[in-house]
Amino acid sequence: MLNGQGWVVGKEGIKYYIQSGRVAFWEPEEIHESGSEQGMTVIVIEGEDLKPLMTELEWLEG
């Protein structure tokens, strides 16, 4: 779960906007990065059997 707002980048190399109440999902061993100019706090959950239920994405312009 995320509080604040920022961006995430996964294996596609595309920057996605993310904000409070959203989550980011990465595959095991996937190289990724994230950041924020305003501030962002996240809770990280790791596990072998985690699967996302939604795939909604919003592009970060700029």
C-alpha positions as CSV (number, residue, x, y, z in Angstrom):
1,M,0.0,0.0,0.0
2,L,1.2,3.5,-0.8
3,N,0.8,6.9,0.9
4,G,1.8,10.0,-1.0
5,Q,2.6,10.1,-4.7
6,G,5.4,9.4,-7.1
7,W,6.4,7.1,-9.9
8,V,7.5,3.5,-10.6
9,V,9.5,1.8,-13.4
10,G,9.5,-1.9,-14.1
11,K,10.9,-4.2,-16.8
12,E,9.3,-2.2,-19.6
13,G,11.3,0.9,-18.7
14,I,8.2,3.0,-18.7
15,K,7.5,5.5,-15.9
16,Y,4.0,5.1,-14.3
17,Y,2.4,7.6,-12.0
18,I,1.3,6.2,-8.7
19,Q,-0.6,7.8,-5.7
20,S,-2.2,7.0,-2.4
21,G,-4.3,3.8,-2.3
22,R,-2.5,2.3,-5.3
23,V,0.0,-0.5,-5.5
24,A,2.9,-1.6,-7.7
25,F,3.6,-5.2,-8.5
26,W,6.9,-6.6,-9.7
27,E,7.7,-10.1,-10.7
28,P,10.4,-12.0,-8.6
29,E,13.9,-10.7,-9.5
30,E,12.5,-8.0,-11.7
31,I,14.7,-4.9,-11.8
32,H,12.7,-1.8,-10.9
33,E,12.9,1.7,-9.5
34,S,10.7,4.2,-7.8
35,G,10.8,7.8,-6.7
36,S,8.9,10.9,-5.7
37,E,9.3,14.6,-5.7
38,Q,6.5,15.2,-3.1
39,G,7.2,12.3,-0.8
40,M,6.0,8.7,-0.8
41,T,5.8,5.9,1.8
42,V,5.2,2.3,0.8
43,I,4.6,-1.0,2.5
44,V,6.5,-3.8,0.8
45,I,5.0,-7.3,0.8
46,E,7.0,-10.2,-0.6
47,G,5.9,-13.8,-1.2
48,E,6.0,-16.7,-3.6
49,D,2.2,-16.8,-4.3
50,L,1.3,-13.1,-4.7
51,K,-0.7,-12.3,-7.8
52,P,-2.2,-8.9,-8.8
53,L,-6.0,-8.8,-9.2
54,M,-6.1,-5.6,-11.3
55,T,-3.8,-4.3,-14.1
56,E,-5.0,-0.7,-14.3
57,L,-2.1,1.6,-15.2
58,E,-1.9,5.4,-15.7
59,W,1.0,6.8,-17.8
60,L,3.2,9.6,-16.3
61,E,3.5,12.4,-18.8
62,G,6.8,14.1,-19.1
